């Protein structure tokens, strides 16, 4: 498979080598895994470590979807406040989910360390910044709950957050010491390397076209052969297609875009000097971070409109950076890209058993790095005798969101309007 263009900046800056293998033929394994992102590769790694033969089928390239296109913030838990997660999941699953996914960054960092994954990792935390007074009230409520749970999360005043970010634009913030940043494509490729080292197989440029039962087994037909397996895991999340009926209609798909500057000099040293990643409390979320090469990345919900050096998104990014960091001076952009996020109605992920030995974890709501990694571990456990009562959240019946395509278009219109408004 020949790449026409890079997936993102991370595609070209990652230290971990890309992997391509279009050969397949007809193979038989314990587990067939569709999707070569965080979920699929983590599932393959953990299955192989448990002695299962696993084969990953990726239609494009490793990290082609959201895994290679996000901004690289390794955050804990969900967008939702912990107390709201507990309300939605109940007294049994709520605390369990919060505890397990609150430790998600720690688990990701442990895999990076164990497998020596070269992904520009930082462990100095992330900052949830208040976009206004109402946002600060929300952060205070979150802080109170994380403190009650004994987690290392600090509430920052406006003065404190200004010192940490290098601007007085925000009204306060939460510093989550559990978290950090990575080059997400580097991490994804590192998971692929680790999975193959453990004995898993990966085929790229191989699209799964049909999925059907054959007695007690599953057959995954592709454009380059057939995989026969005892179990199948669909790890496609926001890039889910029609391989399984209606699965792509259980979430609302939204886009999220990023622009990265060219490497900056000492003039940018005052911006996030601790290299924390940042996202804000705005209804249309905004993020900022610096990478290992001193590029400044800014992003928000929506698509890239235009190119990296002209068009609406370019004007939006220029204005945003100038507003927040007026002393930065002149800069140019190096790259621009967008990816897809699967948003569920209640902002909680799902684990579905679509049929006997056919599972999918899905609906990550923008928390793919930790959620995909940890669900990979969960899927491997499920296939090797894990008690379903010990799952981090209950399996639920597949429920479609009939209005999802319409809502997705409405969101995109709102995100475009936001770019227009803030580009003026």
C-alpha positions in Angstrom: 0.0 0.0 0.0 1.4 3.3 -1.0 0.5 6.4 1.1 -0.8 9.4 -0.9 -0.6 11.8 2.1 0.4 11.6 5.7 -2.4 10.9 8.2 -1.2 13.7 10.4 1.9 15.4 11.7 2.4 12.4 14.0 2.7 10.1 10.9 5.9 11.8 9.9 7.4 12.7 13.3 6.9 9.4 15.1 10.2 7.7 16.0 8.6 4.2 15.8 8.7 2.7 12.4 5.6 2.2 10.3 4.6 -1.3 9.4 3.1 -2.6 6.2 2.1 -6.1 5.2 -0.6 -6.7 2.6 -0.2 -10.5 2.4 -2.9 -12.6 3.9 -4.3 -15.6 2.1 -6.5 -18.0 4.2 -5.6 -18.3 7.9 -7.1 -19.7 11.0 -6.6 -18.1 14.4 -8.2 -17.9 17.8 -9.1 -14.2 17.5 -9.6 -12.1 14.4 -9.4 -8.3 15.1 -10.7 -5.7 12.8 -9.0 -2.3 13.1 -5.4 -1.4 13.6 -5.7 1.4 16.2 -5.4 1.5 19.9 -8.2 -1.0 20.6 -7.3 -3.5 18.0 -3.5 -3.5 18.7 -4.0 -3.5 22.5 -6.4 -6.5 22.1 -3.9 -8.3 19.9 -1.0 -7.6 22.4 -3.0 -8.8 25.4 -4.5 -11.8 23.6 -1.0 -12.9 22.4 0.4 -12.5 25.9 -2.4 -14.8 27.2 -1.5 -17.5 24.6 -4.1 -16.8 22.0 -3.3 -16.6 18.3 -4.5 -13.2 17.0 -4.6 -11.6 13.6 -5.3 -7.8 13.1 -6.9 -6.7 9.8 -6.4 -3.0 9.0 -8.0 -1.6 5.9 -5.5 1.3 5.6 -2.4 1.7 7.8 -1.5 1.3 11.4 -3.1 4.3 13.3 -5.0 5.5 10.2 -8.1 6.5 12.2 -8.5 8.5 15.4 -5.5 6.7 16.9 -3.1 8.6 14.6 -5.1 11.9 14.4 -5.8 13.0 17.9 -3.8 15.6 19.8 -2.0 13.1 22.1 -3.5 14.0 25.5 -3.4 11.0 27.8 -6.3 11.9 30.1 -8.0 10.0 32.9 -11.6 8.8 33.0 -14.2 10.6 30.8 -15.4 14.1 29.9 -18.2 13.6 32.4 -17.8 14.5 36.0 -17.1 11.4 38.1 -20.4 11.9 40.0 -22.3 11.9 36.8 -20.6 8.7 35.7 -21.7 7.1 39.0 -25.3 8.4 38.5 -25.5 6.9 35.1 -23.8 3.5 35.8 -25.1 3.0 39.3 -23.5 2.0 42.6 -21.9 -1.2 41.3 -20.4 -0.2 38.0 -20.0 3.5 38.6 -17.3 3.4 41.2 -15.6 0.5 39.4 -15.5 2.3 36.1 -14.2 5.5 37.7 -11.5 3.7 39.5 -10.3 1.6 36.5 -10.4 4.4 33.9 -9.1 6.9 36.4 -5.9 4.8 36.3 -6.0 4.6 32.5 -2.9 6.9 32.0 -0.9 4.9 34.5 -1.6 1.8 32.5 -0.7 3.4 29.2 2.5 4.7 30.7 3.3 1.2 32.0 3.0 -0.3 28.5 5.2 2.5 27.1 7.8 1.7 29.7 7.5 -2.1 29.4 7.8 -2.2 25.7 10.1 0.8 25.4 7.7 2.6 23.0 9.3 5.7 21.5 6.4 8.2 21.6 7.7 11.5 23.1 6.0 10.7 26.4 5.6 13.4 29.1 4.1 12.7 32.5 3.7 16.3 33.8 -0.1 16.2 33.8 -2.8 17.8 31.7 -4.7 21.0 32.4 -8.5 21.4 32.1 -8.8 25.1 31.7 -11.8 27.2 32.5 -13.0 29.2 29.5 -15.0 31.5 31.7 -16.5 31.8 35.2 -19.1 29.1 34.6 -16.3 26.7 33.5 -14.5 27.4 36.8 -17.5 26.4 38.8 -17.7 23.1 36.9 -14.0 22.5 37.6 -14.5 23.2 41.3 -17.2 20.5 41.4 -14.9 18.1 39.6 -12.0 18.9 42.0 -14.2 18.2 45.1 -15.1 14.8 43.8 -11.6 13.8 42.7 -10.4 14.9 46.1 -13.0 12.8 47.8 -11.8 9.9 45.8 -8.2 10.6 46.8 -6.9 11.4 43.3 -3.9 13.8 42.7 -5.9 16.6 41.0 -5.2 20.3 41.9 -7.6 23.2 41.5 -5.6 26.2 40.1 -6.5 29.8 40.5 -6.5 32.2 37.6 -3.0 33.4 38.6 -1.7 29.9 39.0 -3.1 28.7 35.7 -1.7 31.8 34.0 1.8 31.0 35.2 1.5 27.4 34.0 0.1 28.2 30.6 1.8 31.5 29.8 -1.4 33.5 29.4 -4.1 35.2 31.4 -6.8 34.1 28.9 -8.2 31.4 31.2 -10.2 31.7 34.4 -8.5 28.9 36.4 -8.0 25.2 35.8 -7.6 21.6 37.0 -4.1 20.1 36.9 -4.4 16.3 36.8 -1.1 14.8 37.8 -2.1 11.3 36.6 -2.0 12.4 33.0 0.5 13.5 30.3 1.0 13.6 26.5 2.4 11.4 23.8 2.9 11.2 20.0 -0.2 9.1 19.5 1.0 7.5 16.2 4.3 6.6 17.9 2.4 4.9 20.6 0.1 3.1 18.1 3.1 1.8 16.1 4.8 0.8 19.4 1.7 -1.3 20.3 1.9 -2.9 16.9 5.6 -3.8 17.4 4.8 -5.2 20.9 1.9 -7.2 19.6 4.0 -8.8 16.9 6.8 -9.4 19.3 4.3 -11.3 21.5 3.2 -13.5 18.5 0.3 -11.6 17.0 0.0 -11.1 13.2 -1.0 -7.8 11.5 -2.2 -7.3 7.9 -2.4 -3.7 6.6 -4.1 -2.6 3.4 -6.6 -5.5 3.9 -10.3 -4.6 4.2 -12.8 -6.8 5.9 -15.8 -7.1 3.6 -18.0 -9.7 5.1 -18.5 -11.3 8.5 -20.5 -14.5 9.0 -20.9 -17.5 11.3 -19.7 -20.9 10.1 -20.9 -23.3 12.8 -19.1 -22.5 16.0 -16.5 -20.4 14.1 -16.5 -17.0 12.4 -15.3 -16.2 8.9 -14.0 -12.8 8.1 -13.8 -12.3 4.4 -11.4 -9.7 3.1 -10.2 -8.5 -0.3 -7.1 -10.6 0.1 -8.2 -13.8 1.8 -10.3 -15.2 4.6 -9.6 -15.4 8.3 -11.4 -18.2 10.3 -11.5 -17.5 14.0 -13.2 -18.7 17.2 -13.9 -15.1 18.2 -13.9 -11.7 16.5 -13.3 -8.2 18.0 -14.3 -5.1 16.1 -12.0 -2.3 17.1 -13.1 0.3 14.7 -14.9 2.9 17.0 -15.6 6.1 15.1 -14.4 4.6 11.8 -17.0 1.8 12.0 -18.6 1.0 8.6 -21.3 -1.5 7.5 -19.4 -4.7 8.2 -22.0 -5.4 11.0 -25.6 -4.0 10.5 -26.4 -0.8 12.2 -23.2 -0.6 14.3 -22.2 2.7 12.7 -25.5 4.1 13.8 -25.1 3.8 17.6 -23.1 7.0 17.9 -23.0 10.5 16.5 -19.8 11.1 14.6 -18.1 14.4 14.9 -14.8 15.7 13.5 -12.0 17.2 15.5 -9.2 19.1 13.8 -5.6 20.2 14.6 -3.1 22.7 13.2 0.6 22.5 14.2 3.1 25.3 13.8 6.6 24.8 12.5 9.1 24.3 15.3 9.4 27.5 17.4 12.4 29.0 19.2 12.9 30.5 22.6 10.1 33.0 22.0 7.7 30.2 22.8 9.4 29.0 26.1 6.7 30.8 28.2 3.9 28.7 26.6 3.2 25.6 28.7 6.8 25.4 30.0 6.0 22.2 31.8 4.7 20.6 28.5 1.3 19.9 29.9 -1.5 19.3 27.4 -4.5 21.6 27.7 -8.2 21.4 26.8 -10.9 23.9 27.9 -14.4 23.8 29.4 -16.0 25.4 26.3 -19.0 23.8 24.8 -17.0 23.6 21.5 -13.8 22.3 23.0 -10.4 23.8 22.3 -7.0 22.3 23.0 -3.3 23.5 23.1 -0.1 21.7 23.6 3.6 21.7 22.5 5.3 18.7 21.1 8.9 17.4 21.5 10.1 19.5 18.6 8.6 22.7 20.1 5.7 23.0 17.7 2.6 24.5 19.1 -0.6 22.6 18.4 -4.1 24.1 18.5 -7.3 22.3 17.7 -11.1 22.2 18.1 -14.2 20.4 17.0 -14.9 20.4 13.3 -13.0 19.8 10.0 -10.0 21.4 8.5 -11.4 23.9 6.0 -8.7 24.9 3.6 -5.0 24.0 3.8 -2.4 24.4 6.5 -1.4 27.8 5.1 -4.7 29.2 3.8 -8.4 28.9 4.3 -10.8 29.2 7.2 -9.1 26.9 9.7 -5.7 28.6 9.1 -7.3 32.0 9.9 -9.0 30.6 12.9 -5.8 29.1 14.3 -3.9 32.3 13.7 -6.5 34.4 15.5 -6.7 31.9 18.4 -3.0 31.8 19.0 -2.7 35.6 18.7 -5.5 36.1 21.2 -4.1 33.7 23.8 -0.4 34.3 23.3 -0.1 37.9 21.9 3.6 38.1 22.6 4.5 35.0 20.5 5.3 37.0 17.4 5.3 35.5 13.8 4.9 31.8 13.1 3.9 29.5 10.3 2.0 26.3 10.3 3.6 22.9 9.5 0.5 20.6 9.1 -3.3 20.5 9.5 -5.5 17.4 9.8 -8.8 16.2 11.3 -10.1 12.9 12.6 -13.4 11.4 13.8 -14.9 11.0 17.3 -17.8 8.6 18.2 -20.1 10.4 20.6 -22.7 8.4 22.5 -25.9 10.0 23.8 -24.9 9.6 27.4 -21.1 10.2 26.7 -20.3 6.7 28.0 -18.6 4.0 26.0 -20.2 0.6 25.3 -19.3 -3.0 25.2 -21.5 -5.0 22.9 -21.8 -8.7 22.3 -23.2 -8.6 18.8 -23.4 -12.4 18.5 -21.8 -15.4 20.1 -18.0 -14.6 20.5 -18.4 -11.4 18.5 -17.6 -8.3 20.6 -17.0 -4.6 20.1 -16.0 -1.9 22.6 -17.2 1.4 21.0 -18.2 5.0 21.6 -15.1 6.5 23.2 -16.2 10.1 23.2 -12.8 11.5 22.5 -10.8 9.4 25.1 -9.4 6.8 22.7 -5.8 6.6 24.0 -6.7 5.3 27.5 -10.1 3.8 26.7 -8.9 1.9 23.6 -5.9 0.5 25.4 -7.8 -0.6 28.5 -10.7 -2.1 26.5 -8.0 -4.1 24.6 -7.0 -5.6 27.9 -10.6 -6.2 28.8 -11.3 -8.0 25.5 -8.4 -10.4 26.0 -9.6 -11.1 29.5 -13.1 -11.7 28.3 -11.8 -14.3 25.7 -9.8 -16.1 28.4 -12.4 -16.7 31.0 -13.0 -13.3 32.7 -16.3 -13.2 34.6 -18.6 -10.8 32.9 -19.7 -9.5 36.3 -16.2 -8.1 36.6 -16.4 -6.0 33.4 -15.8 -2.2 33.9 -19.3 -1.5 32.7 -22.2 -3.8 31.8 -22.8 -5.3 28.4 -25.8 -3.6 26.8 -28.0 -4.4 23.8 -27.3 -2.5 20.6 -29.4 0.6 20.3 -29.2 2.8 17.3 -29.5 6.6 17.3 -31.9 7.2 14.4 -31.1 10.9 14.4 -27.3 10.4 14.4 -26.6 11.4 10.8 -28.7 14.6 11.1 -27.2 15.5 14.4 -23.7 15.0 13.0 -24.5 17.5 10.2 -25.9 20.0 12.6 -22.8 19.7 14.8 -20.6 20.2 11.8 -22.5 23.3 10.8 -22.1 24.7 14.3 -18.4 23.9 14.4 -17.9 25.7 11.0 -19.8 28.7 12.3 -17.6 28.8 15.3 -14.5 28.8 13.1 -16.0 31.7 11.1 -16.9 33.7 14.2 -13.5 33.2 15.8 -11.5 33.8 12.6 -12.8 37.4 12.3 
